[in-house]
Amino acid sequence: MREPKTGNNKYLKELNQATILDLIRTTAGISRKALADRTGLSATATGAIVKELLGAEFIREVGEGKSSGGRKPVMLELNPDSYYAFGFDIDMRFIYAVVLDITGKIHYEEKWENKSSLTPEEAVRQIRRIFDTVVSDLKLRKERILGVGVSIPGMLDITTRKIYLAPNLGWSDVDIREGLSQELDVPVYLDNEAMCSAFCENWLGICRGVEDFICINIESGIGAGIFVRGKIYRGYTGSAGEVGHISVDENGPRCKCGNVGCLETMASISAMAQKYRELVGETCPAVSENTIDQNFEALLKGAREGEPACLRIFRTAAVSLGKAIGYLINAFNPQTIVLGKKFPQYAGLVLDDIAKSAARTALAHLAESCTIVPSSFGENSSALGAAIIPIRKLFGK
């Protein structure tokens, strides 16, 4: 491999730095010589980059490795507690906030409940208040903050990153990135909440090292983040992953999108909570005053206690979800499908039903090569993934 001329080209220098950083991140202890061998860079060029990264405290030396015949090599690893990134997941009910360092270690995690529905302006003010509070409490230096990622339950313009539709928030044609950038004075990145959860799974979760996977979030809506050949797949306009609007029942209820029998109307948390409300409404009128979360928790409790009607609601939803997953398996041939957000809370009740339903709609050899698993994260996956966005930039992702 011909060595790039790094000295006269800022871009190539940054690319080489990112490549070396990523090798250090993904290898449990690696020497300068191993870095040179893996990248094709000379020992001199590798040493110069490592020296800069040590000086900036992105990495640290961690003892000696085994010798292959000379001086024992000094091993390198990412420096924890050195640089940080914030992640915010905006929901109609809360803002979930996290802080990670560059190793993925969580330094702060909190759900801030919304007392009322958020306007874009109030979301900016609330994030600023949380940001200032956490920076002060953790005693963070501003120059050590890589940036802020924000997860949005809606669709964004692929070029401007403006929010053109976030129906659960009641937002359309909104730009909060500009306001946040001015308020926080750090780089700000926005992305769809399912895409953020996929970043989380790719960086910290089940799909580390998996190039082809789909992360499906089950919440008040249903959306997906898709990785193809190790890269996020966004589609032509940036809106790939709207799997909640796959029609799974031509006789199903009408969806807010105008279609009938969309997956969201059959298998989302709000759809299951509504079915529970209808189930017990006649004998318990007070249930009509409950929130979606309260009705879902009551439904889940009933199912765990073996109530047949509650179990039937979950299993009916699981069949619809499995049907849609079968279509996705046929279309994308993923190695793994991860089901996240609320799903891990009830995975044990329905995972077999989902797999059987998916097998009925997917081609057999494709279904056999795909694993369907619950996420190892809960509702914080989108906030974690949002925080990973500025960290990924450091590693050239």
N, C-alpha and C positions, 0 to 999 in steps of 0.2 A: 504493500500500500504506500503510495507516494505521500509524503508528509505535507500538509497544507502549510503555506507560508503565513504563519500567524503574526509575524512582527509588524507587517505593514497593512494589516486588514483587521479592523475592529470586529467586523461580523464574524470572521473565522476564529478570532481569538475567543469571542463570547461563545461560539459554538463548541470549541474545544473545551472551554471551561465547563460548559453545561454537560458535555459528554463525560468528562472526568467526574464531575459531581454526581451524575446519575449512576456511574459505575460504583462509586463509593457508597451511594445510597442502597444499591441493590446487591452489594456484596458484603458479607459479614467480615469486615477487616480485609483490606487489600493494600499491597505495597506499591511504591512508586514504580518499581520494575514491572509489576503485573499490570499496572495502568498503562505503561508504555507499550507493553506487549499487546494488550487488548485494543488499544486505540490506533497503533501504528505510528504514534508520535515518537520522536527521539527522546532519549533519557533527559537531554538538556531541556527540551521544550516541556516535557512532562514535569520535570523538577521546578521549572519557573512557574508553571500554572499552580502546582501544589503549594509553592511558597506564597503566592498571592492569596490562595484560598485559606491557608493557615493564618496569614497576616490579617485577613478580613474576619477571621474566626468562624468561617463556614464549616471548617473541618478541624479535627484535632488528631494528634498522634496518640496511639493507645498501646504502646508496648511493642515487643518484637515478635516476629513470626519465626517459622522454622527456616534454618539455613539450608541451602542446596549446595553448599561448598565454600562459602565465604562468610562475610559479615552477615549477621542476622538482619533481615529486612525490618524496617519500622512500618508498622501497620497504621492505616488511616481509617477514620470513620467520621460521619457527620457529627457536628458539635451540637449537642442538645442545649436548650435554654439560651440560644444565641440570637436567632431571628424568628419572627412570629408572623402569623397571619390570622385575621379575623374572618369568621363566617357568620352570616345572618340568614336565617330562613324566615321569610315573611309569610304568615298564614293569616286567614281572616280572624283566627282566635288568639294568636300569639305571635311573638317574634322569638325564635330560638337563636341564641347566640353562643358561639364557641371561639376559643383561641387555641391554635396549634403552634408548636414550634416546627422547625424544618424536618425533624425526625418523625413527625406525626403524633407526638405526645400531646395530650390534651391538658391545657393549663387553666382553662375556664370553660364552664358549661352551665347554661341557665336558660330556662324558659320564662319569658316575660309576657304575662297575660295582657291581652288588649281589653281595655274596659269598654271600648266601643269600636265600631268598624273604622279601619284606618283609611284616611285619605293619603294620597302620595306625599303631600306636604308633612302630614303627621308622621308617616313612616320615616321620612328623612330626619325629622326632629327626634323621634324616639331612638333611632339608630345612633344619632349623634350623642344623645344622653348616655346610652349604654356604652358606647365606645369610650367616651371621656371617663366614665366611672371605672371601667375595667383597666384602662391605661393607668389611671391613678392607683387603683387597688393593687395591680400587679407590678407597679413601678416600672413600666415599660419605657424604653427610650424610643422616641419617634423614628429615629433613623434605623432602628432595628425592626420596624414593622414593614413587611414586604408588601402588604396591601390588604384590601377588604373585598371578600366575595359575597355576593348577595343572591340568594335563591328566591325565584319568583314562581308562583303557581300559575303560569300562563305562557303565552307565546311572545317571543322577542324577535325584532328585526335582526337578521344575521349580520348586517353591516354596521348599523348605527347602535345596536343593543338597546334601542327603545322598546318599551313594552307596548305592543299594539293590542293585546287583549289578555286580561287576567280576570275572567268572569267571576271567580269566587271572591275576588277583592272588589269587584265592581269598577275596575280600571280599564281604560282603553286609551291608546295613543298617549302614553305617559313616558316622560324621561326623568328618572330619579337619579341616574348615574351622575349627571352634571352637578346637580345640587349636592349629592353626597361627596363628590370629589372636592368641591369647594369647602364644604363643612369640615371634612376630615383631614384634608391636605395630605392624603396618601392615595396611591392608585386604587381604583374601584372597578370591580368586574361584576357583571350581571349574567345570570344564566337561568334556564328553566330548572325547576326543582327536581325533576326526574333525571335530567342531565347531571345535576350536582350529585344526586345519589349514586349515579353510575361512576362518577369520578371517585367518590368515597369507596365504592366496592373495588375499583381498579387500583387504588393507591393503598388502602388500608384493610380491605376486606377479603371476601371469598375469591374475588376475581383477580388478585395479584398474579401476574403471569399468564392470565387467560386473555387471548386476543379477540375472540368472538363471543360476546355475551350480550344479554339484554337484561336491564334492571327495571322491573315493573313496580311502581309505587301504588299501593292500595290505600287510598285516603278518601276524602269526600269526593274526589275525582280519581281517575286512573290514568297514569301517564308512564312513558318508558324512556329510558336513556339507552342508546344502542351503541355498542362498540363493534367495529368491523376492522379486522386486521390490526388491532391495537390502537385504532384511532376512533374518536367519537364520530358517529354518523349523524349529520344534521339534515340531509336532504337539500333540495334545490333552494328553497326559501328559508331553511333553518327550522322548520316545524316538524321534522320527523319525530315519531314517537307518540303521536296522539292515538294510542291504542285503545283508549277509553271509548273511541267512537267507531270501533269495529262493530258491525251489527252481528249479534249472535242469536237473535230471535226475531224473525220477521213479524211475529204477533206480540212482541213485547211492548212495554210502555214507550211513549214518545219522549225523546231526549230533548234537552234544551238546544241542541244543535239543529233540530228539525227532523232528524231521522228517527226510526223506531227500533227498539231492541238493542240499542248501543250497550256495550259492555258496562259502561258507567251506571246505566239504569238497572243493571242486573247484579253487579258484583262489588260496587263501591261500598264504603262504610255507610254513606248516607242512604244508599238503596237498601242495605240490610237493616239499618236502623228504622227506616220507614216501614219495612215489612213487619218488624217487631212491634212498632207502634200500632199498625193495623191489627196485628194478632191479639194484643192485650187491651186495645183501646176500649172495647165494650165492657170488659169486666174491671178495668182500671182507668177511668177517664183522666186521671191526673197525669198519665204518661204523655198526653198530648202537650203538656207544658214543659216536658223535658227537652234538653238540648240533644243534638245528634250524638254527642259523646256519651251522655247519660243513658240514652236508649241503647247505644251499642254496648256499653258496659253491662247493662242489664241482660241484653241478649247473650253476651259472652258468658256471663255467670250462669244463665239458664242452660246453655249448651254444655258447659263444663260439668254441670250437675246432672246431665243426661236427659234434660227435657226434650222429648221427641220433636216438638214443633220448632224449638230453637235450633236444634241440630239440623232440621230440614231446611231452614233458612240458609244456614252456612253451606250445606251440601248442594243446594240448588245454585247458589252463587258460585261455588267451586266448579260445577259442571260448565257454567258459562265461561268462567275464567280459563278453564282447561281447553275449551273449544277455541277461544281466541289464541291461546298459547300454541295450540296445534297449527293454526294458520301462520303464526310467526316463525315456528320451527321450519315449516315448509318454505317460507319466503327468505329467511336469513341463515338457516342452518347453523345456529349458535351452538357453542360447546356447553354453555351454562345459561340458565335463566334464573335470576335472583328475584325473589318476591319480597318487597320491603315495606317501609313505613309501618302501618298497623298490622300487616300480615303476620309477622312473627308471634303476635299475641294469640293467634288462633291456628297457627300452622299445623299443630298436632291433630287438630280436628278434621282437616280437609286435604292434607297434602296428597294422600293416596287417591282421593277422588279427582283432584286436579290432574295428576299424572295419568290416570285411566281415561279421563275425558280428552286430554291432549293426544293420547295415543290413538284415539278414534278418529281424529281429524288430521293428524300428521302422517306423513309417509313413514312406514315402519323403520327403515334403516336410518332415517333422520332422527326420529324420536328416540331410538336406541342410543344414539351418540350424544344426546342432550340430557344434561342433569338439571332438574328443577329443584331449587333449594330456597329455604327462607334466609333472609338477610341476617347477618350477625349483629346488625345495628337496628335500632328502633326508629322513633320519629326524629332523631337527631341526625340521620344520615345526610339530609340535604344541607344542613348547616355545616357539617363536617366537610362535605364535598365542596361547598362554597369556599371554605377556608383553604382547601387544597388548590383552588384555581391559581392564586398568586404564588403558591409554593411550586406548582408545576412549571410556572414561567421560569423560575430559577433554574430548573433542570432541563430547560429547552423543550418543554412539552406544549 
